[in-house]
Amino acid sequence: MVMRRILVAVAVAIGILLVSAGPALADNDLSVTVAGVTPDQVRLDAEIPRVSGGGLPPVTVSREGWLLASTVAVAPPGPSADRTVIVVVDTGGKMAGAPLRAARDGVLAFAAAVPADVAIGLVTAADEPSVALRPTRDRAALGMAVARMRAGGDASIYAGLRAAANLGSEATDRRFVLVTSGRGDGGDAGPVVDQLSTAGERVDLVSFGELPAGLGQLQDLVAATGGTVRSAASTDALSAVLRAAAVTIPLRVTITVAVPPDLAGEAGTLRVTAGKGASSARADVDVQFASPQAVSSPTGGARRLLPSLVTSETWLLAGLVFGTLLVSMLLALSGLGGSVRRRRLRQVEQFRMAARGYRSSGPGIPVPAEGGFSQ
């Protein structure tokens, strides 16, 4: 009867879990990899898309629907830049004056919003394009290159794009941002559009006002590579538009997940979710949780596997043994102290008897008379 009730309770609990579980998601939208595993935590490297203000959305980690405690920190830049963005600025004569000043401010605002690990290159596009700065993470060098930009000649945005395509090819993640005056046809497209479209490297386009008809191929390229076309209604709005383009570059973060003791040594799948609701992105990553018996040496080599002896039962047994030994010692000390006290009492009593004139009943020993003299 008791066993039947237990089975019914277990069946009800399983039913509740199945009903409350959310629908399975087939697509993984986030880039997440396992960076390290220890008995008490798992470290994940992830690229998290940012919210409109440039910050991080809420990030959670769960296993089989149960949330796990986790912290998120922006990862420091690595030794080399594997993410690159090339900014191509139309510096034709029509950009002279306020438009060029706005372009300078806009590029600097863009750079300030780009993650620190991303290298930025700069190409100016007028007549013959010029590589103003090869891709670098040195934002000060970028600032000096921006300050040197001058307007003059005819716009050649396609020629600038061809020059940009020759930069940063060693990066595993490369994208392009084009800033144009919105006037002129930008020159001949040539094969660069097909080249970048085939490579799938993202191209974003920002312009002052309406885009000219001559940039139709460029707009097709933007759409084919998943980029966006943005227009700045005025020179004052250009910085905000370029900043919005920078926010589309995800942040690289390190997620540290606390591992409950009951998962030690098991294999499982962690679900990382960024954001909430329909706009959230997620990824599932398989993890082999570390066993507490595996102890690593300070130099990184694996030591011999040691049995896990520190359990609650072990502590209880140790406490009982210690208590028994302590009581035994106290009893022994108590008995020893009593024997010493009794022996000393007998010695004191003997001294008292001798002082009163008493002796033992043995022969040959005179006993004092009543008057104090012997016969």
N, C-alpha and C positions, 0 to 999 in steps of 0.2 A: 504493500500500500504506500509506504513511504517512498519507495523507488518510483512508483508510478507518478506521484506528485512531483518529484524532482524532474522526471522526464517531461511532464507537461509544462513546468516552469521554464525549462530550457527551450522547448519548442516555441513558447510564447515570446521569449526574449529574442530568439532568432527571427521570428516573424516581424517583430518591431524594428529590428535592425534592417531587414530587407525592405520594409515599407518606407523607412525614413531615409534610406540611401538615395542620393541624387542620381540622375541619369549619367551613364558613362560618356566620356568625351573622347572622341577618336583622334582629334588633331592636337598636336603639340605646337603651341605658338611661341613659347619661350626657348631660348638657348640656355640649357642648364647641364653642367657636368659635375661629377664628383671630384673634389679637390683633395680630400683626405678623410680618413676614418679612424677614430680612436674609440675605446670602450665607452666613453661617455658622450661623444658628440660626432657629428658628421659635418664636414665643410663642403659647401657647394659654390661653384662659380657660375654666375648667371648674368645675362644681359637683360635688363629690365627697361621696357619702354616708359618714358616719362609722361607726366601729366602736363597740361597746357602751361603751367607756370614754371616747368622745368624740374620740379621735385619728383620724388619717388611715390608711386601709389602704395597702398597697404599691401604687404607681402606676407603670405601665410604658407605654412608647410604642414601637410597632413599625411597620415598613413591609414588607409582603409576607412576614411571618413573621420578619423580622430585627429584633432589638431595637436601638433607638437610645439613645444616652446622653441622659439628661434629668434635670432637677432640678425639685422641686415646692416652692412657697412659698405661704403663705396670702396672698391678695390684701388690700391695705389697703382700708378702707372708702372708697367713692366720695364725691363731694360731696353726693349726695342718697341717701336710703334708698328703694330700690325693693322691699325685702322687709320685710314687717311681720307681727307676730304680736300678736293682741289676747288678753289674759288676762282671763277673766270669773270672778270669785270669788263664790261664794255666801256672803253675809254675814248670813244670817238669824239669828234668835235662837239656833237650835240650834248655831251655830258659835261661840258665846261660850266664853271660857276657852281650854283647851288646843287645841281644833280651830283657833281663829283664829290662835293663836300658831304652830301648825304650818303653817297656810296662809301666814302671812307668811314664815316661814323657807323654805317650799317655793317661793314665787314668787321669792325672792332667789336660791335655788339654781338655779332654772330660768333666770333672767336671766344668771347667771354662766356657764352652759353654752351659751347661745345665741351664735352668731357675732356679732362686734362690729358688722358692717354692718347687722344686723337691728334695725329700730325696734320697740319694745315699747310697747303701750298697756295700760291697766288700767281695768276696769269692775267696780264692786261691784254685786251683785244682791241686794237686799232691799227689799221693798215697791216703791218707785220706784227703778229702777236709776240709778246715778250714774257719770259718766265721771270717774274719779279721776285719770287721766292720758292725754292724747292721745299717739298714737304718737311716740316719740322714741328716739334712740340714747343719750341721757343717762342712764346707769345710776344716777347719784347722785339725779337727779330721781325715778326710779322708786323708789329706796329710801325717799325721803321720802313718796311717795304710799302705799307699802305700810305704812309706820309709822302713817299716818293712818287705816287701815281700822278700822272698828268693827262689831261684830255687834249685830243687833237687828231686830225685825220678822219678817215671813214671807219665806221664800225665794222668789225669782222668777227662776229661771235662764233661762227662755225670754225674759222681758222684758230681762234682761241681754244675752242673745244678740242681740236686736233692736237694742239700743243699740250693741253692738259692731259690728254690720253696717254702721253708718253711719260708722265710723271707718276711716281708712287706705284708702279706696276708690281712691286714686290709685296705690297700690302695684301693681306687676306680679305680685307673689307675696305673697298674703295668706293667713294661716291663723288659726285660733282654738283656744284651749285653755280648757276649762271646768273649774273646780274646784268640786265640790259636796259638801255634807255627807252625801249619801246618804239623807237623810230629807226627806219632803215630796214633792209632785208637781211643784214648780218652776213652777207657773202654767200659763197657756195658751200653746200652741205658736204658733198663728197662722200667717201665711204665711212666716215667716222660714225655716222648715225647707225648704220648697220653693224659696225664693229661693237659699239657699246651696247646696242640692243641685244646682240647675240650673247655678249658677256653677262648681261643682266645687272650691270653696275648702275646703281640708282643715280638719276639725274633730276635735280630740282631747278626750277626756273622762276626767277623773280624779275619783275619789270616795273617800270614807271608807267602807269596808265595801261592802255590797251596794247596787246601784242600785235606787231605787224603781220600781215599775211605771209611775208617771206619766211617766217619762222614756223610754218606749219609742220615741216618735218621734225623740227626740234620738239614741238608739242607732242607729236606722235612718239618720239623717243622718251619723253618724260612719262607718258602714259604706259609705254611698254616696259619701263624699268621700275614701275611702282612709285615714281616721284610725284611731285605736285607742282602746279602752276599757280603762282601767287602774284598779285598785282598790288602795288603801293599807290594809293590814290594821290599821295603828295610826297615830297621829299622828306617831310617830317615823319611820315609813316614807314619809311623804308627800314629803319632800325628794328621796329617791332616785327615787321614781316620777316626779316632775316633771322631775328631771334626765334621766331616760330619755326623756321626751317631748321635751326640748330637743335631744337628740342626733339625733333624726330630721330636724332641719334641716341640710341639707348645708353643707359649707364651700366657699367660693369660693376657688379657688387659681389661680395662674399656673404653667403648665408650660413650662419652657424646654427645647427640644429641640435638640441639636447636629446640624447637617446635614453629612453627609460630602461631600467635594468632588465626588464623582462624581454627586451628585444636583443639582448646581447647574444652574439653568435648566429642570429637568424638572418635570412635574406628577405628583402621586402622592396616595395615600391613607394617612393615618396612623391607626393604631388605638390608642386610649387605653383601657387596662384598669385598673380599680381593684379591688383584692382578688384572691383566688385561688379556684380551684375553682368549685363550683356557685354560690357566693354572690357571685361577681364581677360587676361591671357594666362595660359597655364602650360605646364609640362610635367610629364611623369619620368622619373629617373630611378633605375634599379640600383639598390644598395645592398652590399653584404656587410651587415653590422659586425663590428669587431667583438671578439670574445674577451672577457676579462682575464682569461688565463694567458693571453698573449702579451708578454712584456717586452718592450723594445729597449735596447741598450741606448745610452746617450749618443753613440755614434751612428745610430740608425739600424744596426744589425739586430736580427731577431735573437733573443735569448731562448733558453730552454723553456718549454711550456711548464708552468708550475700549477699544481692543483689549487683550487680556490678553497682554502681552509677557513677563512674568516667568515663564518656564518653565525646566525643567532644562536643555533644549538651549541656551537663551539664555545661561544662566549658564556652561555649558561653553564656548561660543564666546567669550564675554567673557574667560574665564580664559585661553584659548589666545592671544587677541590680546594680552592684558596680558603674558603670559609672553614672547611673541615680542618685544614692544617692550622689555621689561626686559633680555632677553639682548642685543638690538641695542645698547642704551645701554651695557651693560657692556663689550661688545667695542669700541665706539667710544672709550670712556674708556680702556680698556686700550691701544689703539693710540696714542692721543694721549699717554698717559703715557710709552710707549716712545720716541716721537720726541723728546720733551723730554729724556729721560735721555741719548739718543745725542748730541744736539746739545751738551749740557753736557759730556759726556765728551770730545768733540773739542776744545772750548774749553780744558779743563784740560790736555789733551795738548799743545796749541799753547803754552800758558804754560810748560810744563815744557821744551819744546824751546828756547824763547827763553832760558830761564835757563841752559841748557847751552852756549849760544853758537852754536847752529845757526841757519841762515837758509835762505831759499829760494834756488833756483839763478838767480835773476834777475841781470843785469849791473849794475855800478856800485855794488854794496854790498860794502864791505870785510869781509874775514873775519879775525878775530883770529889772531895768530901763536901759536906754541906757547908762547912766553915771556910772552904776554899783551900784546906791543907790535906795532903794525903797521909794515911796511917803508916 
